[in-house]
Amino acid sequence: GRAGSQPGDSGFHAVGIIFFILGLGTLLPWNFFITAIPYFQARLIVGTSSTVGLEGNSSGTQQDPARDEFNFNNWLTLLSQLPQLLFTLLNSFLYQCIPDKVRVLGSMSGILLLFILTAGLVRVEMPPRSFFSITIISVWFINSFCAVLQGSLFGQLGILPQGYSTLFLSGQGMAGTFATSAMLLSMASGADAQTSALSYFITPCVGTLTSIVCYLVLPRMAFFRHYLERSWQCDPHNELETKAGLLGPGTQGPGELWGPLVQGDTSLPPLCLSEEFWSCWRWGPAGSDCLPTPPQIWLLALCIVMVFTVTLSVFPAITATVTSTSESEFFTPVCCFLLFNMMDWLGRSITLYCLWPEKRLWLLLPLVGLRFLFVPLLMLCQAEPRTRLPVLFHHDAWFILFMLPFSLSNGYFVSLTMCLAPKQVLPQESELAGAIMTFFLALGLSCGAVLSFLLKALL
């Protein structure tokens, strides 16, 4: 270590890799479900797993989109995002009552079991309505576990330097590319439709197991332990009483490895909906009981709501229904999901080197507002079925041209707003800033999911 106060570079890199993998693991369920939308829609039409592959075909015939009466992609989007908002609202209760190790490992175990169930259903024949009900219930619970997992891991990131949050977000951005690559490999393997689908859904089981192993290894890393210990040693005296209010009976002492995260967690989840959170939803005057929240935070919060409202309103509810003029079975996995996730990850990664317009935050609002133009542009592509709007952009190249800036701007603005928020406030206000941004992030996801039903009806 440096001057005996910091661990070596090997620990730095190892912890970074672990949090990248954990970030990837938090969004594996969402991405594996939305990438497999053609498979689920085909199951809801033919009601059998024996002839349905990941490309959405049954017995070699093209599926008829008009026959899908379940609006699966809309319900999938809505019931994936509502748990995010719900558990953000429950944070102040949940995160104080349940130790972080229980939350993380319990959530990962629940995700693993539900993925095993999803993989097992590939070989089970059942009526479409029964399959829809089981799948949607599974989606709700698996994303509830993901919401708890993500909030808990963001909490542990609070004790580390800011660069680890960027690595975690970058890992989340890579989850979509990982899911799409798994689908393409399964489709190109030459195996029968059922084996292809089964191997696809087994992949996130392996990924979740890897995340569990990484989390168990994390407390053994000297670099991570260093910041755990420092979070207690460097605690300002004037914050001790506030932290004491978060301590539950029977919590561990600070000397134990996981104790500081359970009882002295200075991260954002435990405060998300506490009294401090609600009472600070104003620009408090200097000297008030609550720290003032500058208007820049509300600007960034509004921006992240707008970003996710636009993205979730059309992706994947509209974009996954766009058909190719070449009728290629690889069009949706490649041009919709792989393209979106690669560009989204690239956008998130750009913030490692550039945070423009950090000095002129007022520019963010009009820039983010321009993304609303993508809604009509993507709806006027060849999305099927449609009964009202005409198709103005028939060629596949138009869809790809719109998806490139749509996905790149999503990743960039999401990462930018989350990175800039803590920089707008004093260090003791960073928890509040993170709590506000987390709440509005979940709100934007939910607004976009609800709006997707209206846009789908307007097609």
N, C-alpha and C positions, 0 to 999 in steps of 0.2 A: 504494500500500500504506500501512499504518498505521505511521508512524514508520520507514519504510523496512524493516520487518521482516516485514510480511505483504503478500501480493498483494491486489489490489482485490476488491470484492464480485462483480464479473463473473466472476472466476475461481472464486470460492467457489460460485456458482450453477452455472457450467458443469461443474465437477467433480462436483457433486451430481447434476446431470442425467445425466452419463455413468455414474456408479455406479448410478443408478436403472435405466437402460437395461441395464447389464451384469447387474444383479440379475434383471431380467425375462428376459434371455437365458439365464441359468443354468437356469431352470425351464420354459422353453418346451418342450423335448422331452417331459418328463413330462406336462405339461398337454395338449399336443396329442395325445399318444397316448391318455391316459385319456378325453379328451373324445370321441374318435373310436371308443370301444369298440363302439357299435352297428354302425359300418361294418365293423370287424374281425370281429365275431361273425357278421355276415351273410356276409362273404367265406368264413368257415370253414364255413358251412352250404351255400351254393350253389356256392362255388369258382369264381366268375367275377367279373370287375370290370366287365363291360359293363352290368349291370343293378342294381348295388348303389350306393345313395346313403348319405349321412352319417346319415340317419335310420334306417338298418338295414333298409330294405325291399328286396325283390327283385321286380321286375316288378309293383309295386303291391300285393303281398301282405304281410301281417304275418309276421315271422319267428316260428318256434316255438322258444322258449327251451330246451325239453327236448331239442332236437336238437343243441345245442352241447355236444359231448363233450370239448372242449379246455380248459374252465375258463379261457378266455383272460384274463378280467379278474383272476383270482387270480394267474396266472403273470405277467401284466404287472406287477402290484403287486410281487410277490416279486423278479422279475429287474430291476426298476427300483431297488429299495432295497438289495439285496445288494451291488452295486458300491459304494454309499456306505460300507457297513461295511468292505468289503475294502480300499478305498483309504484309509480312515482308518487301518487297521492297517499299510498300506504307506507311510504318509506320511513316516516318519523316513528311509526309504531313497529314495523317489521325489523328494521335494522338495529333498534335498541334492544329488542327482546331475544334475538337469535344470534349467536356468535357467528363471526364471519366464516370460519372454517366449516361450520354446519351449513351455512347458506350456500357457499360455493360448491362443496362436495355433494350436498343434497341436490342442488339444481343440476349439476352435471350427471348425477346418477339418474335423476328423473328423465333428463333429455336422452340418455343412453337407452333406457328402457322403452321410451316411446318410439325411438328410431328402430329398435328391434321389433316392436309391434308393427310399425309401418312396413318394414322389410318382410315380416311374416305374412302380412295381408296380400302381398304380391301373389302368393300361392293359394289364396283362399277365394273361392268363388262366392259371390253374394249379390243380392239385388242392388241396383244403383243407389236407392235411397238409404239403405243400410250402410253401404260403403261411404256415402257422403256424410252421414251422421257420425260414424266412427272417426273418419278422417278429420272433420271439423272440430270435434271434441279434442282429438289429439293435438290439432294445431293450437287450440286455445291453451291447453296445459303446457305444451312444449314451449310456447312463447312466453307464458307466465314464468316458467323456470328460467328462460333466457333473460327476462327482465330483471329478475332477482340476481342472476349471475352477473350480468353486465353492471348493474349498480354496485354490487359488492366489489368487483374488480376495479371499477373506477375509484372506489373508496381506497383501496390499497395503493392505487397509483398516486393518491394524494400525498403520500410520504416520500415519493421519489421525485427526481428532477423532471422538468416538463417534457424533456425529450422522450421519456417513456410513454407518456400519454400519446404522443405522435406515433410512436411505434405500435402502440395498442390500436389506434385508429387505422393505421396502415394495414395491420393484420385483419381488421374487420373488413377493409376494402378488398383484401385479397380473397376473402371467403367466397365471394361470388364467382371469381375466376376459378377457384378450386372446384366449386360445385359444377360449373359448366364444363370444365375439363373432364371431370369424372363422368358426366353424361355423354360427352362426345366419345370418350374411350369405350364406354359401355356400348354405345350405338355402333361404333366401328369395329368392335371385337369379332363380329361375325357369329356371335352366340344367338340362340333363339330369343324371342322377345321376352319371355318370362325370366330367363337367366340374366339377360341384360338389365332388366329392371331390378332384379334382386341384388346383383352386384353393385348397382348404383346406390341403393339404399343401405348396403352394408358399409360403404365407404365412410359416411358420417359417423357410424358406430366406431370405426377405427380412429377417426379424427377426435371424437369425444373422449375415447380412452386415452389417447395421447395427451389431451388437455388435462385429464385427471392426473396422469403421471407427472406432467410439468408442474402442476400446482402443488403436488406433494413434494417435489424436489425443491421448489422455490424457497421454503424456510431454511433449507440447508445451505443456501448460497451466502457466503460471507458478505458480499456487497449488499444484499437485501437486508441482512441482519444489522448491518451498519446503520442503515437509514431507519430501521425500526428503533434501534437504541437512541439514535440522535433525535428522533421525533419526541422522545421523552426528555432527554437531557436538555434540549434547546427550547422546551416549552416555556413561553413567556409567563411570568408569575400572574399577570393580570387575566390570563385565560383559564387558570386552573379551576376557578369556581364554575365557569361555564361548562368546562369538560366534566366536572364532577356531576353535573346534572344529567349527563348521559350515561353514567355508570349504573349498571344493574347490579342487584344483589348477587353475591357469589361469583363475581367475575374474577379472573386470574390476576395475579400481581404483575407489575411491569417487568419483572425479571424473567418471566416465562416467555417462550418464543413467540406464541401467538397472542399473548396477553395484551400488548399495546394496541393491536388492531381491534380487539374486542371492546376494550374499555376506554381507550384514549384516542379513538379514531378521529383524526382531524379532517377527514375527507368529506366529500359532499353528500353521500347518501343519507347519513343519519340526520342531517339538518334539512333535508329537502322540503319537508312539510311540517317542520317544528314551529313553535311560536315565533322564533326569530325570523323564520322564512316569511310567514304571513305578515308580521308586523313591519317588515322591511320592504313590502311591496309599495314603496313610495319613495320620493326623494326626500328623505328625512333631513331636518335642519341640523346644523352642527351642534353638538352637545346634547342631542336627544338620546333616549335610552338605546336606540338602535342605530347602527352605522348607516349613513346615507348611501343610497344606491345611485350612482351617476346615470344620467340619461343615455350614455353610450351603451350601457348594459341592455337597456330596453330596446335600443336600435338593433343591437346584435340579436336579441331575443326575437324581435319581429322578423328579422332577416331569416333566421333558421326556421321559423314557422312557415314563411313563404317558400323557402327552398324545398322543404319536405312536402308541403301541400301540393306544389306543382309536380314533384317527382312521383309521389304515391298516387296522384289522381290519374296518371296515365301509365305508370309502370308498376306492375305488369298487366293491369286490367285491360289497357288498350294495346300496348305494344306487343303483347304475347299473342294477340289475335290477328296481327298483320300477316298477310299471306304473300308468298313469293310468286313472281310471274314465272319463274322456272320450276315451281312446285317441288323444290328441293326439301327433303326432310331435315336437312341440317340448317335451314334458313333461320328458324326461330332460335335454336340453341346458340348459333354463331352470331347472327346479326342483331338479335335482341339481347340475350343474356351475356354471352361472352364479351361482346363489344361494350355493353354498358358497364360491366364489372371491371374490365381492364381500364377503361377510360376513367371510371370513378376512382379506382385505385391510383391511377396516375395523377388525378386531380388532388387527392388527399396527400400524395407524396410531394407535390410541388411546394406545399406549405413548409416543408423542411428547409427550403431555400428561399422562399419568397412569401411575404405576408402582405402584399399590396391589396388594398390601399390602407395600410396600417395608420398612416399619418393623416388620411382624409376619410374618416369613417363614413361621412355623410354620402360618399359616392356609392357605398354598398347598397343602399336602398334602391336607387334606380337600376343598378346593375343586376341585383337579384330580381327586381320587378320585370326585367326584360325576359326572364325565363318563362313568364306566362305565355309568351308567344309560341312556345313549344307545344302547348296544349292543342290549339287548333291545327298546327302543322302536322302533328302526329295523328290526330283524329281524321285528317283528310288524306292520310295514306290508306293503303288497301287493307283496312281492318274489316274482318267479317265475323258475324253477320251484321248488316247494317240495313236500315229501312228509311232513314231520313236524310242524312248528309250524303252529298256526292263524293266520289273519289277524284281528287285533283292531282294526286301524285301516285301514278300507277307503278312507275319503275322502282325496282329495289334500291337503286342508287339514291333516290330521294330519301327513303327511310334511313339509310345508312348515314347520309349527309346530316340529317336532323339529329340522329342518335349520338353522333360524335360530340358536338358541343353541349347537348343536353346532359350527357353522363359526365363529361369532363367538368362542367360547371357545378354539377351536384357535388362531386367529391371535393372540389376546391373550396366552395363556399361553406360546406359543412365543417371541414377541418379548419378553415380560416376563422369562422365565427367562434368555434369552440376553443381555439388557441388564443384569440384576441381578448376574449371576455376576462380572463384573470388578469390581463395586463392593464385593464382600465381602472383597477381598484387598488387600494392598499393591500399589503399581504394579509392583514387580519380580515379583510373583506372577501378574499378569494373563495372561501367556502360558499358564501352567499351567492357570489357571481356564478359559481359552478352549479349550485342548486337551481337557480333561476334558468340557466341555459338547459339543464337536463329536463326540467319541467316543460319548457317550450319546445324542446326537441320532440318529446313524446306527444305534445299537443299537435305539432305540425304533422307528424306521422298519422295521427288519428284523423285530422281534418282531411288529409289527402286520401285516406282510405274511404272515408264517407263520401267525398266528392266523386270518387271513381264510379259509384253506383249511378250518379246523375249523368256523368259523361258517357257511360256505357249505354244508358237509356236514350241519349241524344243521337247515337250513331244511326 
